Amino acid sequence: MDVQLRDVTLRDGLQLTGKPLSTERKIALVRSLLAAGVPELEIGSLARGDLVPPLADTLDVVAALTPEELERCWVWVATPRHVQKAVAAGARNVQYCFSVSDAHNNANIGRDTAVSLDAMPDAVAIAREAGGRIQLCLATAFSCPFDGPVDPDRVVEIVADPRTAGSCDVVVCDTLGQAIPSEVGSLVARVAGVAGDRRVAFHGHDTWGQGVANALAAVAGGATLLDGALGGLGGCPFAPGASGNTASEDLLFALRPGWLTPEVLADLVSESEDLLAELGEPNRSRAAQGVRSTATAFPWTAGPRA
């Protein structure tokens, strides 16, 4: 089974950072990651700029990219109006996201889950009219910071709901990073069983150190797309207890996709180190530490940076 990485540094990775990243720097990072061979990227969000300032220039980033680049990029949206704005700027791939938990959906988007679900057919129609693709993204699929554990039956019901049928992918999110591999594998397998021909993706966080293990459990359950962020950057500003994403470097080292070579991984680690230093953020990637090891007999080790 061909499993791909989507790097979400430029959306989920940046939304909790204290230092802004310039639009020009974001565009350069998009192009660097695409040139390295990363198959897909999430490059921003249509969330309100006053609530998530690091992502306020998302439409400027979209407008600066070529149609060919945008074919591999996704923009986070939460309403049909967001979809309209994204496609008007040039985006063709949007991730329509809402929470399985009402409490988190209200904190994150300002409405009950049912309202977001009711609006999805309109979002699908707008994306399709523009010749684009739209994903169904289910946040808090395992646990909610306000209400606790989430009933997996509710996740499966939403995926099977006819109002979500127009999506091309289903993204199952462990927003808080509290799930364990057995839970992830079980839920992803159930989602894959009702998703039809839609691709199943897993978006995990490494809060409890289960990021890579959960991702591999998701793959075993049928996921073919995994989200990660450089250096484990990120978290949700509306989900107390959420920490960084699973590191892209760690996922790539575990997956070993055909385009990844030791040299490409070392270049991505350098890119990550530069970005994290610029933002004043720690590097949480264990694979990045491995790349910098002095155990040079291992082909994936590049040694300390010159």
ABEGO torsion letter per residue (X at the ends): XBBBBBBAAABAAAAABABBBBAAAAAAAAAAAAAAGBABBBAEBABBAAABAAAAAAAAAAAABBAAAAAABBBBBABAAAAAAAAAAGBABBBBBBBABAAAAAAAAGBBAAAAAAAAAAAAAAAAAAGBBBBBBBBGAABBAAAEBBBAAAAAAAAABAAAAABABBBBBBAAGABBAAAAAAAAAAAAAAAEABBBBBBBBAAAGAAAAAAAAAAAAGBABBBBBBGGBEEBAABBGBBBBBBAAAAAAAAGBAABBAAAAAAAAAAAAAAAAAAGBBBABAAAAAAABABAABAABAEBBX
